[in-house]
Amino acid sequence: MARSDKPMQRNVLVMRLSALGDVAMTIPVLYPACRANPDTRFVMITKAWPASMFHDRPDNLMVVGIDVNKEYKGLFGLIKLASHLRKQYNIDAVADLHSVMRTWIIGAWMKLCGIPVARLDKQRARRKALINHKSDEPVTPTHDRYRQVFQQLGIEVPDDFTRLYDGKPLPVSPIVLDKEPGQRWIAISPFSAHEGKVYPLKLMEQVIAQLSKRDNYWIFLMGGGKAEKIALRAIARNNERVISMAEIKHGFTDEYALFGKCDLMLTMDSANMHLASLMGLKAITIWGATAPACGFLGYGQDSGIDIQLDMDCRPCSIYGERDCRYGDYRCLARITPDRVVERVVAALEG
């Protein structure tokens, strides 16, 4: 049940099942919607792990982690889920922020029950024209398109998100150090889901080595998988004041506590860019196959400080999953470590 005992006049189902970064992007829109509509209960469904990122949430927001691979697998599983949600939470409207087959099925069931459904516009034609270089018109930012879904349902959504824990103490984490006066903390997230979005690790190692030579710089490396852990372990061992967070078991509380103390994040087009945005942390993003024009720039981030090359072949992909037509991802490989270091130092010291 919602954390508030006050009766709700409306119950809105919100759907965004994956991926982690896309779910994170719902927060700067969903939280203001909740606060502007205190008589509406918002029931957010997503997968179990992303569900745990919704910290400091409004009282009228309920987050439900679901398993669409086992418990609600397939057509009949999704219909069962839709029926359960409608009855359990007395759903009056549906905001589909994902617009994929699974959410279409849930939405279709709700429509059969007379419940209005608003769906995300993915702007596929504009995306296709952008990556085929037939148009320079950017895709509408994802946050704005999320906001439009709520507006279709007559729900007011102010564009006034600042950060999680705004005006409140930061979450406490036993694995996050105390920050000494004069220290500069940099979170570096060198990985992403696709090769077309990853700055070559050997070049990133040079960036880290240069930054770590500055006595007041502390660097925290972010990563999760086994291969990432091994790679970051070696980098941390070879440089002073460099800590691999991949070596330490941690959750979103720990990441929020760390990002709340950091001065800057250096990242790829990845989920960590969006987690940084949730804590109001300035991020410098290195863009390769994708670009801010694809619509996935972190909320409140400044693309003017990002690092990207002006190439006729960019962007070549919305998500970064396409193979490089030249086979060498030159859009990333030609970005020099010196350029990255200069941009980081300028952002910190300027």
Beta strands, then each sheet from edge to edge (+ up, - down):
strand 1: 10-15
strand 2: 40-47
strand 3: 61-66
strand 4: 93-96
strand 5: 117-119
strand 6: 184-189
strand 7: 217-221
strand 8: 242-244
strand 9: 264-268
strand 10: 283-286
sheet 1: 3+ 2+ 1+ 4+ 5+
sheet 2: 8+ 7+ 6+ 9+ 10+
end
